[in-house]
Amino acid sequence: MTKLNHIGIIVSDLEAAISKYQEVLGVKLDRIEDYGAGLLRIAFFPLGEVLLELIQPLRPGSTAWDFLQEHGEGIEHLAFQVDDIAAECNRLIRENIPVADQVPRAGAGNTQICFLKREALCGVLGEFVAEGDCSETGSV
């Protein structure tokens, strides 16, 4: 683990949330990205070395959609930076730590990601993230 990479926050209206975060916190929008073939729209705000990631689920089919339906808006996950995501994913599985992803997969912003299940971190949804696309490790 090298650092906290980002905080994932689920919102119902991305444009309204962007305006609110800019007005209240004075943060500057870095970029907006579509993810998962129409599943999500994500806005990124750099905050020091950590990103705030505002996520608007667009349709059913993601855990972000499920979170919004069950809990409404709010913090959905914490993402932790790792150097070797394949090794970390394998370690979790070897140690019988509950994971949602058996192998790393493509994440937003040219990253690889691997989600843990909430029970792994006392009810907090955890994500491991590494820079670089999945073609570097052969994962999909």
C-alpha positions in Angstrom: 0.0 0.0 0.0 1.5 3.3 -1.0 -1.2 5.9 -0.4 -4.9 6.6 -0.5 -5.6 7.1 -4.2 -9.2 8.3 -4.2 -12.5 8.6 -2.4 -15.5 7.4 -4.5 -18.6 9.4 -3.9 -21.9 8.4 -5.5 -24.1 11.2 -6.7 -27.5 11.3 -8.5 -26.7 14.4 -10.7 -23.1 14.8 -11.7 -23.4 18.4 -13.0 -25.1 19.6 -9.9 -22.6 17.7 -7.7 -19.7 19.3 -9.6 -21.1 22.7 -9.1 -21.6 22.1 -5.4 -18.1 20.7 -4.8 -16.6 23.6 -6.7 -18.7 26.2 -4.8 -18.4 24.7 -1.3 -14.8 23.3 -1.4 -13.2 25.6 -4.0 -11.8 22.5 -5.8 -11.1 22.5 -9.6 -12.5 19.9 -11.9 -9.7 17.9 -13.6 -11.8 15.8 -16.0 -15.0 13.9 -16.6 -14.9 10.4 -18.0 -17.5 7.9 -19.2 -16.9 4.4 -17.8 -18.3 0.9 -18.6 -20.2 1.5 -21.8 -22.7 3.8 -20.5 -22.7 2.6 -16.9 -21.1 5.6 -15.1 -20.0 9.2 -15.6 -17.1 10.1 -13.3 -15.7 13.5 -12.4 -12.2 13.8 -10.9 -11.1 16.5 -8.5 -7.4 16.5 -7.4 -7.1 17.3 -3.7 -3.4 17.1 -2.9 -2.3 13.6 -3.6 -5.8 12.2 -3.3 -8.6 12.4 -5.9 -12.3 13.0 -5.1 -14.2 10.8 -7.6 -17.8 11.8 -8.1 -19.6 8.9 -9.7 -23.1 9.2 -11.3 -24.5 5.7 -12.1 -26.5 6.0 -15.4 -28.3 2.7 -15.4 -28.6 -0.6 -13.6 -25.7 -3.0 -13.8 -23.1 -1.6 -11.4 -22.5 -1.7 -7.7 -22.6 2.1 -7.9 -26.2 1.9 -9.1 -27.1 -0.5 -6.4 -25.5 1.8 -3.8 -27.5 4.8 -5.0 -30.7 2.9 -4.9 -30.1 1.4 -1.4 -28.3 4.3 0.3 -28.7 7.5 -1.8 -25.8 9.7 -2.3 -22.6 9.4 -0.3 -19.2 7.9 0.1 -19.2 4.5 -1.6 -15.5 3.4 -1.4 -11.9 4.1 -0.5 -9.3 3.3 -3.1 -5.7 2.4 -2.0 -2.7 2.7 -4.4 -0.6 -0.4 -4.8 2.5 -1.0 -7.0 1.7 -4.5 -8.2 -2.0 -5.1 -8.4 -1.8 -8.7 -9.7 0.4 -9.7 -6.7 -2.0 -7.9 -4.2 -5.1 -9.5 -5.8 -3.4 -12.9 -5.5 -2.3 -12.3 -1.9 -5.9 -11.4 -0.9 -7.2 -14.6 -2.5 -4.5 -16.7 -1.0 -5.3 -15.3 2.5 -9.0 -15.9 2.0 -9.8 -12.2 2.2 -13.2 -11.6 0.5 -12.8 -10.0 -2.9 -15.2 -9.0 -5.6 -12.7 -9.2 -8.4 -10.6 -12.4 -8.8 -8.2 -10.6 -11.2 -7.5 -7.0 -11.9 -9.7 -5.2 -14.4 -9.7 -1.9 -16.3 -10.5 1.1 -14.2 -11.1 4.8 -15.0 -8.2 7.0 -15.8 -5.9 4.3 -17.4 -5.8 2.2 -14.2 -6.2 -1.3 -13.1 -8.6 -2.0 -10.2 -9.6 -4.8 -7.9 -12.4 -4.5 -5.4 -12.6 -6.1 -2.0 -16.0 -7.0 -0.5 -17.3 -4.8 2.3 -16.7 -7.4 5.0 -12.9 -7.3 4.3 -12.7 -3.8 5.8 -15.4 -3.7 8.5 -18.2 -2.6 6.2 -16.1 -0.2 4.0 -15.9 -1.0 0.3 -12.2 -1.1 -0.5 -10.5 -0.9 -3.9 -6.9 -1.5 -4.9 -5.8 0.6 -7.8 -2.6 0.7 -9.9 -1.5 2.9 -12.7 -1.5 1.4 -16.2 -4.0 -0.5 -18.3 -4.7 -4.2 -18.0 -2.8 -5.1 -21.2 0.4 -4.7 -19.0 -0.6 -7.7 -16.8 -2.8 -9.5 -19.4 -5.9 -9.0 -17.3 -9.2 -7.9 -18.8 
